[in-house]
Amino acid sequence: MTDLNHYVNVVFDTDMNVTKITRLDQESGNLVTIPENEWNYYASGVLYNLLYYASVIHATIHILHFLMTSGII
């Protein structure tokens, strides 16, 4: 997850419609606006990032739960 290709931002309006997707350029470090015809590709990357972070948090909660219940016994 340290690859700069994973730095994708999605901007929504008040109706939760996507208005803009940007990514971090590897060479310059600037934000690049993605054209609308490539939104599906980058939206799948955002979903992958969300799934990854949710899995990491979920696993941490299981570990903390195990530690708390093992302390009770």
Secondary structure, DSSP 8 states (H G I E B T S, - for coil): --SGGG-EEEEE-TTS-EEEEEEE-TTT--EEE--GGGHHHHHHHHHHHHHHHHHHHHHHHHHHHHHHHHHH-
